[in-house]
Amino acid sequence: MNIQIFGKSKCFDTKKAERYFKERRVKYQYIDMKKYGISRGELNGVLRSVPLSDLVDPKHPDAALLQYLAYDQDKMEKVLEHPTLLRTPIVRNGKQATVGYQPEQWKTWE
């Protein structure tokens, strides 16, 4: 397994995801979304498993603005500019990805 966790340092679900993999002694790479963001390639990889509408955090103040952008490419550019628009944690295992705390799905990866 090649686990990547994209999260925010103050997000409880991100901390729970980290704890889940630590308890199972699974090595993972943590990427702080506020500090480093997410690259275009990584975002495209996640979008193969999860639709953009599920990735956007509805609690974010600018989330409603994305609805008014006509093209998916424009929405992606906005998300790349402001990675805090994304829900966390985003957990990737190769070509598979999940958003939020989903231990049931992660068990199938083991």
C-alpha positions in Angstrom: 0.0 0.0 0.0 1.1 3.5 -0.8 -1.1 5.7 1.4 -1.2 9.5 1.1 -3.3 11.6 3.5 -4.1 15.1 2.4 -5.5 17.0 5.4 -5.5 20.0 7.6 -3.7 20.1 10.9 -6.8 21.1 12.9 -9.2 18.7 11.2 -10.5 15.9 13.6 -11.3 13.5 10.7 -7.7 13.9 9.4 -6.4 13.1 12.9 -8.6 10.0 13.1 -7.4 8.9 9.6 -3.8 9.2 10.7 -4.6 7.3 13.9 -6.3 4.5 11.9 -3.2 3.9 9.8 -0.8 4.2 12.7 -2.7 1.6 14.8 -2.4 -0.8 11.9 1.3 0.0 11.4 0.6 1.2 7.8 3.1 3.7 6.6 1.6 6.8 5.0 2.6 10.2 3.7 0.8 13.2 5.3 0.4 16.3 3.1 -0.8 19.5 4.8 -3.4 21.1 2.5 -3.0 24.6 3.9 0.8 24.6 3.6 1.4 22.6 0.4 -2.0 22.3 -1.3 -2.6 19.6 -3.9 -1.1 19.3 -7.3 -3.0 19.1 -10.6 -1.9 15.5 -11.1 -2.9 14.4 -7.6 -6.3 16.1 -7.9 -6.9 14.4 -11.3 -6.0 11.1 -9.6 -8.5 11.7 -6.8 -11.2 12.8 -9.3 -11.0 9.4 -11.0 -12.5 7.9 -7.8 -14.5 10.8 -6.3 -16.6 13.4 -8.1 -15.7 17.0 -7.6 -19.1 17.8 -6.0 -18.2 15.3 -3.2 -14.7 16.8 -2.8 -15.9 20.4 -2.1 -16.5 21.2 1.6 -20.0 22.6 1.8 -19.1 24.5 5.0 -16.4 26.6 3.3 -17.6 30.2 2.7 -16.6 30.1 -1.0 -18.2 26.7 -1.7 -21.3 28.3 -3.1 -19.3 30.3 -5.7 -18.2 27.1 -7.3 -21.8 26.3 -8.3 -21.9 29.4 -10.4 -18.8 28.5 -12.5 -20.0 26.9 -15.7 -17.1 24.7 -16.7 -15.5 21.9 -14.7 -12.1 23.2 -15.7 -12.8 26.6 -14.1 -13.9 24.8 -10.9 -10.7 22.8 -10.8 -8.6 26.0 -11.2 -10.5 27.5 -8.3 -9.9 24.5 -6.2 -6.2 24.4 -7.1 -5.9 28.1 -6.1 -7.7 27.5 -2.8 -7.1 23.9 -1.6 -9.0 24.7 1.6 -12.2 24.3 -0.4 -11.7 20.6 -0.3 -13.1 18.3 2.3 -10.5 16.4 4.4 -9.0 14.0 4.7 -8.5 12.9 1.2 -6.9 9.4 1.4 -5.2 8.0 -1.7 -3.9 4.4 -2.2 -2.6 4.3 -5.8 -5.5 4.9 -8.1 -8.1 4.6 -5.3 -9.2 7.5 -3.2 -11.7 8.4 -0.5 -12.9 11.7 1.1 -13.7 12.0 4.7 -13.2 9.3 7.5 -14.1 6.0 5.8 -12.4 3.1 7.6 -14.8 0.6 6.0 -13.3 1.4 2.6 -9.8 1.5 3.9 -10.2 -2.1 5.2 -10.7 -3.3 1.7 -7.3 -1.9 0.7 -5.4 -4.0 3.2 
